[in-house]
Amino acid sequence: MRNKLFTLIILFFAAIFCCDSAYAKKRKKSHKHQTVRVSHYQVDIQDFHDINFNTDSISGDSLVNFAQTLIGTRYVSACSDPSVGFDCSGFVHYVYKSFNVEVPRSSNDFINVGEKVKLEDARPGDVIVFTSPTHKHTIGHVAIVLSNDGDGFKFIHSTSGKEHGVTITMMDDTYRRRFIQIIRLLKQNDMPAKNKTPLLANIGFATSLM
């Protein structure tokens, strides 16, 4: 009888121990899941920024002057982080985002935004859209117009070509054949030319092919 009673007592305490262990594991798992959710929420808050579609106060000169500070940043596919690198649309996206203006992240989507203007009317800060170097009927490259004056048409972009990074390129026959459209996003570029500040001179230019 004693042995039976002793066995029952052991089983009773064993059952209590198992229940406590299961409950503790459940609480630990629930707490861990909650921590992940909080961490994810904090990341979302850090990444949030105000999107400003009003470009009245942004000049093309200020935008291209900033873009030139990124010259030499290497080309990295699918990237828009200056500490890592840029692809073509990542570079344009980063430059505009630095002025609190949201633009498409994909080169294909630029054709659906902004005002379409002629190549000869392009101004510093406008976006220029090209076909892909390998698929002539597909949008595959975007850049920012740097100058369109007596010294020629130049644009700044992140190229996967010889320079393999952010560089300044002169419009040549190869790029002319690939040219699709000039996209205007800056309202100041619609002002008469005489009211525009001339582009800074004495800038060293590099040329490349994508």
Salt bridges, closest charged atoms under 4 A:
ASP44 OD2 - HIS40 NE2 3.52
ASP56 OD1 - LYS187 NZ 3.67
ASP87 OD1 - ARG105 NH1 3.27
GLU102 OE1 - HIS49 NE2 2.95
GLU102 OE2 - HIS93 NE2 3.18
ASP126 OD2 - ARG184 NH2 2.97
ASP190 OD1 - ARG184 NH1 3.18
